[in-house]
Amino acid sequence: MGLSFVPLGLGLIRLLALMPPALGMATGRLIGRLLFYAAANRRLVCERNIGVCFPHLNPKAQRQLVKECFEHNGIGLTETAWSWHRPADFVHDKLVVSGGEHLSDAMQTGRGVLLLCPHYSMLDLVAPLMHAIAGRFVISYRPNDNPLFDQAVCRGRKRYAELVDVRALREIVKHLKQGQMVWFGPDQDMGPKGSVFAPFFGRPACTVTTPARLARMSGAASLFLDLHRNDQGMYQVRLQPMPEHYPTEDEVENATQLNQCIEDALNNHPAQYMWMHKRFKTNPDLTRQTLYQVD
């Protein structure tokens, strides 16, 4: 987000927060539709990702999925507004939880919890949702290059959690060893350093090894967060343990198991994911990627 547009964007987020929820969601959806036509570069990335991951869909169905993805990410902008500016308990009556016993069991024994969560369209709403379930926790995040926007993100998320730089592994491990829950987003291509290639929807994807490393170093329980919004405006949170024996010493196996968990979640609600990220920007042979180039 360019510096000149940040105040305008932050003002829009405040306006969305003031709207009645139904109007806010409708406005967010409209913003997403407009961005589908206006944000050509992001649309291209989304189209290429969906083409790779859902080859069984015909071109018309793929284009429809891309449109729905933009709409859901527009709704996610409204959900960010709620998270940053609405009362902290705003989502309490909109929450349906399953698998909460896995979180309770770990915390009762004093173990930390590494919460592995893909970048769903309602990304910032995860903070109040998990706060409602478990109280204050820790969010690992990558500071934004724009200081004004980064300040807004931090202010919004600190209502529910302590923030720690995703690159500060020792600090994250410290929180986990203290029995805290740490949110970690494991699904973006961060380049070959500290990553391995593992299948994601049948295509090799550069996948970070950090989650397995954190789990080994801290002894924390690793839980996967499956999250989606339903047609009634409820948020369904499903907490599930990572596969037995995760993490192993085989980083490719760890990454494969993690990517499979993400696949399983996205197959149920594919439009509610941020497909606008260049998930396959790094090639296995480290040559220049071509998937996202304009034909």
Protein Blocks (a to p, Z undefined) as FASTA:
>chain_A
ZZklmmmmmmmmmmmmmpcfklmmmmmmmmmmmmmmmmmmlmmmmmmmmmmmmmmbcfkl
mmmmmmmmmmmmmmmmmmmmmmmmmcfklmmmmcccehklmmmmmmmnopacdddddddf
klmmmmmmmmmmnopadddddddfblklmmmmmmmmmmmoccddfklmmlmmmmmmnopa
cdddfkbcebjehpacddeehiacdddfklmmmmmmnopacddddddddfkopacddddd
ddehiacfblklmmmmmmmmmmmmmmmmmmlccfkbcfklpcfklpacfklpcZZ
